[in-house]
Structures are given as C-alpha cells and as structure tokens.
C-alpha cells in the first residue's frame, strides 16, 4: 500500500464568470494549473445575492464535461433546445458538452446562501465531437456511505471501497473513470480509501481542517491539493472536523488547446468551434435522446 502525499497546492483566487458571479477558482486559474483530466474547479459561495444573481446567461461549450454540484441554493439550467433542469441542495448535473451545447445557468433565488461547485473534466479526442448529453441527478439518487470511523461520504461518481463494501455512485463507465466523493469527517477522525494507482487525484477542503498522507501535511482551506501517485488516500480531520471533495481520474495525456468554453486538441479545432458558434451550427440537434 502506498499512501498518496500532498504534492502541490493550487490556491483558489477570487474570480468572476458568467454575467458577474463571484467565485473562487483553483484548478484552471491559468493554463498550467490543470490536473489531467481535470481542467477547472470553481467554488461559488456567498450569502450576498449581488454576488450570484446575474448568473450565467446563454453561453456555449464544446469538447469536455461540466459537473455542477449544489450544496445550498437553487439554480436552473436551460439549453438552446428547450431542455430544462432544476438543481437544488445536494443535486448534481453531469453535462457532456461533446460537440456543443449552448445553455444558461441561472439562480432561482433572490436571497440566502448559494454554494456549490463546477468542475470541468476533459474528453478524449475521439469523444470531443460526440452528441451532447445530460444527467440530472437528484440528491436522493446519490448514495451516502456512513464510515465505520465516523463521518459520511456522498458517492457522486465512481466507486468507494471501505473494507468488504463497495458503493457505486450514479456516474459510471466514462473514459476518464472519474471518482467524485464529498467527504464529511468529525473532529479527529481518519478517512482512508483506495484510489486507482496512476490516476490523478486531488482534494478540495471547503470547511474545517485536514491533514493529508502518512506525513500529515496540512491541506490549505479552499485550495486544490494535488496528490502524488499511490493507491490509497488518507485524510485526517482537525479539531473543527473537515468537509472536502476527493476527485480522481484517468489522465488523457493529449494536447490541450483551450479558448474560453471550448477545449480541443488543436488550434484548427478551436477555429472550427468558433466558426461553428458564429454560424449557428455548434450545437444544432446533436443531443442524445
Ligand atoms: Co456552462
């Protein structure tokens, strides 16, 4: 057993996206700050409606997947073909942009707390132009594992193994084999879980305090903590407890050329995406049923 150590920290920085939504961006805050296959992680967290009310009006995507996970608040998703989805606390939307989608993500509240995450996961070259698809996953469809050592884990994607028990989340079978866990630990407890060796993994501590690996390195608050290779992740909660995301996936090892919401392999493919968006063929009738 090789326990993964904390290899690199990508602090989150204040950023603004959409029509002026204030958020914290860690992964993706710069072209070199990715963790293949993960392109970007944003956390939006505010009690002030001015920070989120303007939302994310109509915008395109091509070439990757976006995963929205709500902790608090209510967001409505709508695309250019009239598909709609409502996301509330604990809900997840897993969107495969593939060839193209033009959509909006708008808050459905005018007061109170809005908190959640948006993760971007790359697609391999052979899947970048596949039809767009959605999975709207209600909170009740996401299994919660109660840990023998205390605490609980929501399994959004991939499989969590604890002793004899394996718990699989609703998202399975993707090329990048993503593991997406939301872990809540009481003070002083230790979480250990197998994570496939060779997959890239990182942690994002959004509440409390945590130490990582056998050498118990402190994980900074609201930063992406990239993990060295190994087959096991070990996290120990500090005095206030800890709430964090654990993400892992199979690296693609392909060239990445990104232009805003388009992530392709070559400059030519980006030019094509821009041309398709301009002439209205980016996302025409390509949704999977
Ligand atoms: Co979007």
py3Dmol code that shows the C-alpha trace and the ligand (Angstrom):
import py3Dmol

protein = """\
ATOM      1  CA  UNK A   1       0.000   0.000   0.000  1.00  0.00           C
ATOM      2  CA  UNK A   2       1.321   3.411  -0.973  1.00  0.00           C
ATOM      3  CA  UNK A   3      -0.359   6.366   0.653  1.00  0.00           C
ATOM      4  CA  UNK A   4      -0.583   9.431  -1.515  1.00  0.00           C
ATOM      5  CA  UNK A   5       1.208  12.535  -0.250  1.00  0.00           C
ATOM      6  CA  UNK A   6       0.328  16.165  -0.895  1.00  0.00           C
ATOM      7  CA  UNK A   7       2.468  17.091  -3.921  1.00  0.00           C
ATOM      8  CA  UNK A   8       1.307  20.565  -4.910  1.00  0.00           C
ATOM      9  CA  UNK A   9      -1.141  23.246  -3.808  1.00  0.00           C
ATOM     10  CA  UNK A  10      -3.148  25.355  -6.233  1.00  0.00           C
ATOM     11  CA  UNK A  11      -4.690  28.138  -4.123  1.00  0.00           C
ATOM     12  CA  UNK A  12      -8.082  29.424  -5.204  1.00  0.00           C
ATOM     13  CA  UNK A  13      -8.259  33.035  -6.326  1.00  0.00           C
ATOM     14  CA  UNK A  14     -11.241  35.346  -6.473  1.00  0.00           C
ATOM     15  CA  UNK A  15     -12.685  35.308  -9.981  1.00  0.00           C
ATOM     16  CA  UNK A  16     -15.824  36.364 -11.757  1.00  0.00           C
ATOM     17  CA  UNK A  17     -17.603  34.480 -14.521  1.00  0.00           C
ATOM     18  CA  UNK A  18     -20.903  34.455 -16.359  1.00  0.00           C
ATOM     19  CA  UNK A  19     -22.563  37.864 -16.009  1.00  0.00           C
ATOM     20  CA  UNK A  20     -20.563  38.655 -12.878  1.00  0.00           C
ATOM     21  CA  UNK A  21     -20.907  35.715 -10.490  1.00  0.00           C
ATOM     22  CA  UNK A  22     -18.223  35.898  -7.826  1.00  0.00           C
ATOM     23  CA  UNK A  23     -16.405  32.634  -7.284  1.00  0.00           C
ATOM     24  CA  UNK A  24     -13.121  31.043  -6.221  1.00  0.00           C
ATOM     25  CA  UNK A  25     -11.136  29.311  -8.956  1.00  0.00           C
ATOM     26  CA  UNK A  26      -8.372  26.857  -8.087  1.00  0.00           C
ATOM     27  CA  UNK A  27      -7.737  24.390 -10.923  1.00  0.00           C
ATOM     28  CA  UNK A  28      -7.894  26.174 -14.247  1.00  0.00           C
ATOM     29  CA  UNK A  29      -6.772  29.516 -12.883  1.00  0.00           C
ATOM     30  CA  UNK A  30      -4.143  29.539 -15.627  1.00  0.00           C
ATOM     31  CA  UNK A  31      -3.286  27.154 -18.438  1.00  0.00           C
ATOM     32  CA  UNK A  32      -0.591  25.325 -16.459  1.00  0.00           C
ATOM     33  CA  UNK A  33      -2.835  24.816 -13.444  1.00  0.00           C
ATOM     34  CA  UNK A  34      -4.733  21.757 -14.620  1.00  0.00           C
ATOM     35  CA  UNK A  35      -4.601  18.189 -13.373  1.00  0.00           C
ATOM     36  CA  UNK A  36      -5.300  15.996 -16.413  1.00  0.00           C
ATOM     37  CA  UNK A  37      -8.141  15.035 -16.981  1.00  0.00           C
ATOM     38  CA  UNK A  38      -9.416  17.849 -14.712  1.00  0.00           C
ATOM     39  CA  UNK A  39      -9.440  21.272 -16.351  1.00  0.00           C
ATOM     40  CA  UNK A  40     -11.051  23.577 -13.815  1.00  0.00           C
ATOM     41  CA  UNK A  41     -12.711  23.714 -10.406  1.00  0.00           C
ATOM     42  CA  UNK A  42     -14.809  26.694  -9.317  1.00  0.00           C
ATOM     43  CA  UNK A  43     -16.446  27.110  -5.928  1.00  0.00           C
ATOM     44  CA  UNK A  44     -19.262  29.627  -5.662  1.00  0.00           C
ATOM     45  CA  UNK A  45     -20.162  30.532  -2.089  1.00  0.00           C
ATOM     46  CA  UNK A  46     -21.995  33.647  -0.986  1.00  0.00           C
ATOM     47  CA  UNK A  47     -24.771  34.883   1.274  1.00  0.00           C
ATOM     48  CA  UNK A  48     -24.966  38.109  -0.740  1.00  0.00           C
ATOM     49  CA  UNK A  49     -27.367  37.968  -3.734  1.00  0.00           C
ATOM     50  CA  UNK A  50     -25.305  40.646  -5.510  1.00  0.00           C
ATOM     51  CA  UNK A  51     -22.557  38.028  -5.855  1.00  0.00           C
ATOM     52  CA  UNK A  52     -24.709  35.498  -7.752  1.00  0.00           C
ATOM     53  CA  UNK A  53     -27.987  37.000  -9.005  1.00  0.00           C
ATOM     54  CA  UNK A  54     -26.751  37.751 -12.518  1.00  0.00           C
ATOM     55  CA  UNK A  55     -25.988  34.067 -13.086  1.00  0.00           C
ATOM     56  CA  UNK A  56     -24.524  32.519 -16.205  1.00  0.00           C
ATOM     57  CA  UNK A  57     -26.634  33.627 -19.195  1.00  0.00           C
ATOM     58  CA  UNK A  58     -26.508  31.808 -22.535  1.00  0.00           C
ATOM     59  CA  UNK A  59     -23.014  30.535 -23.404  1.00  0.00           C
ATOM     60  CA  UNK A  60     -21.515  27.648 -25.423  1.00  0.00           C
ATOM     61  CA  UNK A  61     -19.306  24.663 -24.574  1.00  0.00           C
ATOM     62  CA  UNK A  62     -17.522  22.090 -26.736  1.00  0.00           C
ATOM     63  CA  UNK A  63     -15.093  19.255 -26.076  1.00  0.00           C
ATOM     64  CA  UNK A  64     -15.459  18.399 -22.377  1.00  0.00           C
ATOM     65  CA  UNK A  65     -17.842  17.748 -19.484  1.00  0.00           C
ATOM     66  CA  UNK A  66     -19.124  20.141 -16.822  1.00  0.00           C
ATOM     67  CA  UNK A  67     -20.242  18.859 -13.431  1.00  0.00           C
ATOM     68  CA  UNK A  68     -22.286  21.151 -11.200  1.00  0.00           C
ATOM     69  CA  UNK A  69     -22.768  20.128  -7.563  1.00  0.00           C
ATOM     70  CA  UNK A  70     -25.011  22.276  -5.364  1.00  0.00           C
ATOM     71  CA  UNK A  71     -24.582  22.438  -1.590  1.00  0.00           C
ATOM     72  CA  UNK A  72     -27.000  25.316  -0.945  1.00  0.00           C
ATOM     73  CA  UNK A  73     -29.350  27.291  -3.126  1.00  0.00           C
ATOM     74  CA  UNK A  74     -31.253  26.698  -6.307  1.00  0.00           C
ATOM     75  CA  UNK A  75     -30.089  27.012  -9.906  1.00  0.00           C
ATOM     76  CA  UNK A  76     -31.994  26.482 -13.126  1.00  0.00           C
ATOM     77  CA  UNK A  77     -30.378  25.116 -16.241  1.00  0.00           C
ATOM     78  CA  UNK A  78     -31.814  25.661 -19.704  1.00  0.00           C
ATOM     79  CA  UNK A  79     -30.371  24.962 -23.161  1.00  0.00           C
ATOM     80  CA  UNK A  80     -30.905  26.212 -26.697  1.00  0.00           C
ATOM     81  CA  UNK A  81     -33.209  23.274 -27.468  1.00  0.00           C
ATOM     82  CA  UNK A  82     -35.503  23.990 -24.530  1.00  0.00           C
ATOM     83  CA  UNK A  83     -34.276  21.297 -22.151  1.00  0.00           C
ATOM     84  CA  UNK A  84     -34.603  22.376 -18.535  1.00  0.00           C
ATOM     85  CA  UNK A  85     -33.305  21.137 -15.227  1.00  0.00           C
ATOM     86  CA  UNK A  86     -33.555  22.443 -11.682  1.00  0.00           C
ATOM     87  CA  UNK A  87     -30.700  21.948  -9.261  1.00  0.00           C
ATOM     88  CA  UNK A  88     -31.263  22.186  -5.508  1.00  0.00           C
ATOM     89  CA  UNK A  89     -29.158  21.317  -2.451  1.00  0.00           C
ATOM     90  CA  UNK A  90     -27.279  18.043  -2.918  1.00  0.00           C
ATOM     91  CA  UNK A  91     -28.221  17.714  -6.608  1.00  0.00           C
ATOM     92  CA  UNK A  92     -25.706  17.179  -9.398  1.00  0.00           C
ATOM     93  CA  UNK A  93     -25.824  17.930 -13.091  1.00  0.00           C
ATOM     94  CA  UNK A  94     -23.345  15.997 -15.221  1.00  0.00           C
ATOM     95  CA  UNK A  95     -23.284  17.587 -18.662  1.00  0.00           C
ATOM     96  CA  UNK A  96     -21.315  16.171 -21.565  1.00  0.00           C
ATOM     97  CA  UNK A  97     -20.947  19.118 -23.907  1.00  0.00           C
ATOM     98  CA  UNK A  98     -19.413  16.926 -26.605  1.00  0.00           C
ATOM     99  CA  UNK A  99     -19.911  18.566 -30.000  1.00  0.00           C
ATOM    100  CA  UNK A 100     -21.694  21.501 -28.488  1.00  0.00           C
ATOM    101  CA  UNK A 101     -24.267  22.929 -26.179  1.00  0.00           C
ATOM    102  CA  UNK A 102     -25.489  26.493 -25.665  1.00  0.00           C
ATOM    103  CA  UNK A 103     -27.009  26.907 -22.249  1.00  0.00           C
ATOM    104  CA  UNK A 104     -27.675  29.165 -19.296  1.00  0.00           C
ATOM    105  CA  UNK A 105     -27.364  28.518 -15.574  1.00  0.00           C
ATOM    106  CA  UNK A 106     -29.429  30.994 -13.545  1.00  0.00           C
ATOM    107  CA  UNK A 107     -30.008  31.264  -9.782  1.00  0.00           C
ATOM    108  CA  UNK A 108     -33.638  30.745  -8.774  1.00  0.00           C
ATOM    109  CA  UNK A 109     -33.439  32.689  -5.532  1.00  0.00           C
ATOM    110  CA  UNK A 110     -33.118  36.353  -4.665  1.00  0.00           C
ATOM    111  CA  UNK A 111     -31.800  35.930  -1.148  1.00  0.00           C
ATOM    112  CA  UNK A 112     -29.969  33.451   1.025  1.00  0.00           C
ATOM    113  CA  UNK A 113     -26.945  31.289   0.543  1.00  0.00           C
ATOM    114  CA  UNK A 114     -25.743  29.976  -2.792  1.00  0.00           C
ATOM    115  CA  UNK A 115     -22.968  27.418  -2.560  1.00  0.00           C
ATOM    116  CA  UNK A 116     -21.660  24.778  -4.882  1.00  0.00           C
ATOM    117  CA  UNK A 117     -19.001  23.686  -7.318  1.00  0.00           C
ATOM    118  CA  UNK A 118     -18.448  23.457 -11.022  1.00  0.00           C
ATOM    119  CA  UNK A 119     -15.839  21.005 -12.245  1.00  0.00           C
ATOM    120  CA  UNK A 120     -14.657  20.665 -15.845  1.00  0.00           C
ATOM    121  CA  UNK A 121     -13.424  17.238 -16.978  1.00  0.00           C
ATOM    122  CA  UNK A 122     -11.754  16.813 -20.342  1.00  0.00           C
ATOM    123  CA  UNK A 123     -12.942  14.356 -23.000  1.00  0.00           C
ATOM    124  CA  UNK A 124     -10.551  12.251 -25.085  1.00  0.00           C
ATOM    125  CA  UNK A 125     -10.052  13.350 -28.720  1.00  0.00           C
ATOM    126  CA  UNK A 126     -12.306  10.577 -30.018  1.00  0.00           C
ATOM    127  CA  UNK A 127     -15.233  11.774 -27.852  1.00  0.00           C
ATOM    128  CA  UNK A 128     -14.965  15.532 -28.198  1.00  0.00           C
ATOM    129  CA  UNK A 129     -17.473  15.646 -31.059  1.00  0.00           C
ATOM    130  CA  UNK A 130     -19.956  13.131 -29.708  1.00  0.00           C
ATOM    131  CA  UNK A 131     -23.566  14.215 -29.113  1.00  0.00           C
ATOM    132  CA  UNK A 132     -24.224  16.356 -26.061  1.00  0.00           C
ATOM    133  CA  UNK A 133     -25.880  14.644 -23.101  1.00  0.00           C
ATOM    134  CA  UNK A 134     -27.180  15.491 -19.629  1.00  0.00           C
ATOM    135  CA  UNK A 135     -27.539  13.597 -16.442  1.00  0.00           C
ATOM    136  CA  UNK A 136     -29.598  15.463 -13.841  1.00  0.00           C
ATOM    137  CA  UNK A 137     -29.005  13.543 -10.630  1.00  0.00           C
ATOM    138  CA  UNK A 138     -31.262  14.333  -7.659  1.00  0.00           C
ATOM    139  CA  UNK A 139     -29.716  14.245  -4.183  1.00  0.00           C
ATOM    140  CA  UNK A 140     -31.713  11.095  -3.301  1.00  0.00           C
ATOM    141  CA  UNK A 141     -30.000   9.168  -6.132  1.00  0.00           C
ATOM    142  CA  UNK A 142     -26.545   9.799  -4.669  1.00  0.00           C
ATOM    143  CA  UNK A 143     -25.593   7.112  -2.117  1.00  0.00           C
ATOM    144  CA  UNK A 144     -24.239   8.166   1.275  1.00  0.00           C
ATOM    145  CA  UNK A 145     -21.777   5.833   2.967  1.00  0.00           C
ATOM    146  CA  UNK A 146     -21.557   6.032   6.769  1.00  0.00           C
ATOM    147  CA  UNK A 147     -17.930   5.428   7.722  1.00  0.00           C
ATOM    148  CA  UNK A 148     -17.022   2.941  10.466  1.00  0.00           C
ATOM    149  CA  UNK A 149     -14.568   5.524  11.807  1.00  0.00           C
ATOM    150  CA  UNK A 150     -17.199   8.295  11.870  1.00  0.00           C
ATOM    151  CA  UNK A 151     -18.364  10.668   9.198  1.00  0.00           C
ATOM    152  CA  UNK A 152     -20.001  10.077   5.850  1.00  0.00           C
ATOM    153  CA  UNK A 153     -19.255  10.184   2.157  1.00  0.00           C
ATOM    154  CA  UNK A 154     -21.534  11.007  -0.774  1.00  0.00           C
ATOM    155  CA  UNK A 155     -20.523   8.979  -3.814  1.00  0.00           C
ATOM    156  CA  UNK A 156     -21.280  11.028  -6.932  1.00  0.00           C
ATOM    157  CA  UNK A 157     -19.093   9.185  -9.447  1.00  0.00           C
ATOM    158  CA  UNK A 158     -17.012   6.024  -9.361  1.00  0.00           C
ATOM    159  CA  UNK A 159     -16.902   3.538  -6.505  1.00  0.00           C
ATOM    160  CA  UNK A 160     -15.940   3.920  -2.850  1.00  0.00           C
ATOM    161  CA  UNK A 161     -14.498   0.793  -1.251  1.00  0.00           C
ATOM    162  CA  UNK A 162     -14.498   0.500   2.547  1.00  0.00           C
ATOM    163  CA  UNK A 163     -13.390  -2.936   3.781  1.00  0.00           C
ATOM    164  CA  UNK A 164     -15.734  -5.524   2.266  1.00  0.00           C
ATOM    165  CA  UNK A 165     -18.190  -2.936   0.995  1.00  0.00           C
ATOM    166  CA  UNK A 166     -18.166  -1.208  -2.381  1.00  0.00           C
ATOM    167  CA  UNK A 167     -20.605   1.630  -3.053  1.00  0.00           C
ATOM    168  CA  UNK A 168     -21.034   2.896  -6.592  1.00  0.00           C
ATOM    169  CA  UNK A 169     -22.265   6.354  -7.474  1.00  0.00           C
ATOM    170  CA  UNK A 170     -24.705   7.138 -10.296  1.00  0.00           C
ATOM    171  CA  UNK A 171     -21.940   8.133 -12.734  1.00  0.00           C
ATOM    172  CA  UNK A 172     -20.032   5.123 -14.110  1.00  0.00           C
ATOM    173  CA  UNK A 173     -18.372   3.951 -17.284  1.00  0.00           C
ATOM    174  CA  UNK A 174     -16.777   7.166 -18.585  1.00  0.00           C
ATOM    175  CA  UNK A 175     -13.401   7.073 -20.360  1.00  0.00           C
ATOM    176  CA  UNK A 176     -11.746   9.158 -17.645  1.00  0.00           C
ATOM    177  CA  UNK A 177     -13.141   6.834 -14.928  1.00  0.00           C
ATOM    178  CA  UNK A 178     -13.852   9.729 -12.564  1.00  0.00           C
ATOM    179  CA  UNK A 179     -14.143   9.298  -8.821  1.00  0.00           C
ATOM    180  CA  UNK A 180     -16.082  12.179  -7.225  1.00  0.00           C
ATOM    181  CA  UNK A 181     -16.610  11.990  -3.464  1.00  0.00           C
ATOM    182  CA  UNK A 182     -17.911  14.566  -0.978  1.00  0.00           C
ATOM    183  CA  UNK A 183     -16.465  13.613   2.416  1.00  0.00           C
ATOM    184  CA  UNK A 184     -17.643  14.901   5.828  1.00  0.00           C
ATOM    185  CA  UNK A 185     -15.460  13.972   8.815  1.00  0.00           C
ATOM    186  CA  UNK A 186     -15.979  14.727  12.519  1.00  0.00           C
ATOM    187  CA  UNK A 187     -13.051  16.080  14.547  1.00  0.00           C
ATOM    188  CA  UNK A 188     -10.020  13.830  14.754  1.00  0.00           C
ATOM    189  CA  UNK A 189     -11.318  11.033  12.536  1.00  0.00           C
ATOM    190  CA  UNK A 190      -9.334   9.445   9.725  1.00  0.00           C
ATOM    191  CA  UNK A 191     -10.658   8.627   6.258  1.00  0.00           C
ATOM    192  CA  UNK A 192      -8.830   6.087   4.131  1.00  0.00           C
ATOM    193  CA  UNK A 193      -9.882   4.900   0.696  1.00  0.00           C
ATOM    194  CA  UNK A 194      -8.286   3.138  -2.248  1.00  0.00           C
ATOM    195  CA  UNK A 195      -7.769   5.298  -5.338  1.00  0.00           C
ATOM    196  CA  UNK A 196      -6.519   3.669  -8.549  1.00  0.00           C
ATOM    197  CA  UNK A 197      -2.730   3.992  -8.885  1.00  0.00           C
ATOM    198  CA  UNK A 198      -1.781   6.007 -11.955  1.00  0.00           C
ATOM    199  CA  UNK A 199      -4.946   8.102 -11.806  1.00  0.00           C
ATOM    200  CA  UNK A 200      -4.533  11.770 -10.983  1.00  0.00           C
ATOM    201  CA  UNK A 201      -6.191  12.802  -7.736  1.00  0.00           C
ATOM    202  CA  UNK A 202      -6.778  15.975  -5.755  1.00  0.00           C
ATOM    203  CA  UNK A 203      -8.595  17.230  -2.673  1.00  0.00           C
ATOM    204  CA  UNK A 204     -10.529  20.453  -2.128  1.00  0.00           C
ATOM    205  CA  UNK A 205     -11.119  21.341   1.523  1.00  0.00           C
ATOM    206  CA  UNK A 206     -14.179  23.597   1.746  1.00  0.00           C
ATOM    207  CA  UNK A 207     -14.800  23.532   5.509  1.00  0.00           C
ATOM    208  CA  UNK A 208     -12.728  22.759   8.584  1.00  0.00           C
ATOM    209  CA  UNK A 209      -9.167  21.481   8.818  1.00  0.00           C
ATOM    210  CA  UNK A 210      -7.461  18.426   7.380  1.00  0.00           C
ATOM    211  CA  UNK A 211      -4.091  16.725   7.146  1.00  0.00           C
ATOM    212  CA  UNK A 212      -3.097  14.512   4.244  1.00  0.00           C
ATOM    213  CA  UNK A 213      -0.967  11.389   3.881  1.00  0.00           C
ATOM    214  CA  UNK A 214       1.153   9.473   6.369  1.00  0.00           C
ATOM    215  CA  UNK A 215       3.248  12.610   6.916  1.00  0.00           C
ATOM    216  CA  UNK A 216       0.090  14.558   7.850  1.00  0.00           C
ATOM    217  CA  UNK A 217       0.680  17.641   5.716  1.00  0.00           C
ATOM    218  CA  UNK A 218      -1.822  20.451   6.284  1.00  0.00           C
ATOM    219  CA  UNK A 219      -4.299  20.944   3.451  1.00  0.00           C
ATOM    220  CA  UNK A 220      -4.995  24.657   2.941  1.00  0.00           C
ATOM    221  CA  UNK A 221      -8.607  25.833   3.012  1.00  0.00           C
ATOM    222  CA  UNK A 222     -10.303  26.359  -0.378  1.00  0.00           C
ATOM    223  CA  UNK A 223      -7.324  25.207  -2.439  1.00  0.00           C
ATOM    224  CA  UNK A 224      -6.803  22.241  -4.728  1.00  0.00           C
ATOM    225  CA  UNK A 225      -4.338  19.868  -3.063  1.00  0.00           C
ATOM    226  CA  UNK A 226      -2.847  17.707  -5.815  1.00  0.00           C
ATOM    227  CA  UNK A 227      -1.788  14.249  -4.653  1.00  0.00           C
ATOM    228  CA  UNK A 228       1.298  12.279  -5.629  1.00  0.00           C
ATOM    229  CA  UNK A 229       0.726   8.810  -7.073  1.00  0.00           C
ATOM    230  CA  UNK A 230      -0.184   5.912  -4.811  1.00  0.00           C
ATOM    231  CA  UNK A 231      -3.060   3.521  -4.258  1.00  0.00           C
ATOM    232  CA  UNK A 232      -4.535   4.935  -1.040  1.00  0.00           C
ATOM    233  CA  UNK A 233      -5.728   8.346   0.124  1.00  0.00           C
ATOM    234  CA  UNK A 234      -5.527   9.184   3.820  1.00  0.00           C
ATOM    235  CA  UNK A 235      -7.085  12.323   5.318  1.00  0.00           C
ATOM    236  CA  UNK A 236      -7.279  13.195   9.000  1.00  0.00           C
ATOM    237  CA  UNK A 237      -9.787  15.811  10.198  1.00  0.00           C
ATOM    238  CA  UNK A 238      -8.662  18.584  12.551  1.00  0.00           C
ATOM    239  CA  UNK A 239     -10.490  19.970  15.589  1.00  0.00           C
ATOM    240  CA  UNK A 240     -13.360  21.617  13.626  1.00  0.00           C
ATOM    241  CA  UNK A 241     -13.883  18.477  11.515  1.00  0.00           C
ATOM    242  CA  UNK A 242     -13.431  18.553   7.756  1.00  0.00           C
ATOM    243  CA  UNK A 243     -15.562  18.690   4.623  1.00  0.00           C
ATOM    244  CA  UNK A 244     -13.764  18.134   1.344  1.00  0.00           C
ATOM    245  CA  UNK A 245     -14.086  16.836  -2.189  1.00  0.00           C
ATOM    246  CA  UNK A 246     -11.906  13.955  -3.343  1.00  0.00           C
ATOM    247  CA  UNK A 247     -11.551  13.739  -7.111  1.00  0.00           C
ATOM    248  CA  UNK A 248      -9.583  11.276  -9.191  1.00  0.00           C
ATOM    249  CA  UNK A 249      -9.500  10.317 -12.863  1.00  0.00           C
ATOM    250  CA  UNK A 250      -7.516   8.643 -15.583  1.00  0.00           C
ATOM    251  CA  UNK A 251      -5.200  11.129 -17.314  1.00  0.00           C
ATOM    252  CA  UNK A 252      -5.695  11.510 -21.080  1.00  0.00           C
ATOM    253  CA  UNK A 253      -2.150  12.603 -21.933  1.00  0.00           C
ATOM    254  CA  UNK A 254      -3.363  14.504 -25.002  1.00  0.00           C
ATOM    255  CA  UNK A 255      -2.548  18.057 -26.109  1.00  0.00           C
ATOM    256  CA  UNK A 256      -4.997  20.661 -24.804  1.00  0.00           C
ATOM    257  CA  UNK A 257      -5.883  23.816 -26.679  1.00  0.00           C
ATOM    258  CA  UNK A 258      -8.433  25.902 -24.822  1.00  0.00           C
ATOM    259  CA  UNK A 259     -10.237  29.030 -25.885  1.00  0.00           C
ATOM    260  CA  UNK A 260     -12.665  30.021 -23.124  1.00  0.00           C
ATOM    261  CA  UNK A 261     -15.511  27.479 -23.158  1.00  0.00           C
ATOM    262  CA  UNK A 262     -14.016  25.379 -25.986  1.00  0.00           C
ATOM    263  CA  UNK A 263     -11.419  22.724 -25.116  1.00  0.00           C
ATOM    264  CA  UNK A 264      -9.966  20.827 -28.069  1.00  0.00           C
ATOM    265  CA  UNK A 265      -6.671  19.193 -29.108  1.00  0.00           C
ATOM    266  CA  UNK A 266      -5.528  21.567 -31.858  1.00  0.00           C
ATOM    267  CA  UNK A 267      -5.694  25.236 -32.821  1.00  0.00           C
ATOM    268  CA  UNK A 268      -7.600  24.270 -36.003  1.00  0.00           C
ATOM    269  CA  UNK A 269     -10.321  22.555 -33.968  1.00  0.00           C
ATOM    270  CA  UNK A 270     -10.701  25.724 -31.876  1.00  0.00           C
ATOM    271  CA  UNK A 271     -11.023  27.806 -35.055  1.00  0.00           C
ATOM    272  CA  UNK A 272     -13.705  25.360 -36.219  1.00  0.00           C
ATOM    273  CA  UNK A 273     -15.576  25.657 -32.901  1.00  0.00           C
ATOM    274  CA  UNK A 274     -15.520  29.460 -33.137  1.00  0.00           C
ATOM    275  CA  UNK A 275     -16.736  29.324 -36.751  1.00  0.00           C
ATOM    276  CA  UNK A 276     -19.483  26.826 -35.860  1.00  0.00           C
ATOM    277  CA  UNK A 277     -20.607  29.039 -32.973  1.00  0.00           C
ATOM    278  CA  UNK A 278     -20.647  32.133 -35.207  1.00  0.00           C
ATOM    279  CA  UNK A 279     -22.652  30.463 -37.958  1.00  0.00           C
ATOM    280  CA  UNK A 280     -25.064  28.737 -35.589  1.00  0.00           C
ATOM    281  CA  UNK A 281     -24.047  25.106 -36.161  1.00  0.00           C
ATOM    282  CA  UNK A 282     -22.152  24.481 -32.911  1.00  0.00           C
ATOM    283  CA  UNK A 283     -24.987  22.712 -31.202  1.00  0.00           C
ATOM    284  CA  UNK A 284     -27.706  22.015 -33.719  1.00  0.00           C
ATOM    285  CA  UNK A 285     -29.814  18.955 -32.964  1.00  0.00           C
ATOM    286  CA  UNK A 286     -26.988  16.886 -31.588  1.00  0.00           C
ATOM    287  CA  UNK A 287     -28.487  15.907 -28.239  1.00  0.00           C
ATOM    288  CA  UNK A 288     -28.683  12.256 -27.294  1.00  0.00           C
ATOM    289  CA  UNK A 289     -32.225  11.128 -26.561  1.00  0.00           C
TER     290      UNK A 289
END
"""
ligand_1 = """\
1
CO
Co -21.830 26.399 -18.812
"""
view = py3Dmol.view(width=600, height=400)
view.addModel(protein, "pdb")
view.setStyle({"model": 0}, {"cartoon": {"style": "trace"}})
view.addModel(ligand_1, "xyz")
view.setStyle({"model": 1}, {"stick": {}})
view.zoomTo()
view.show()
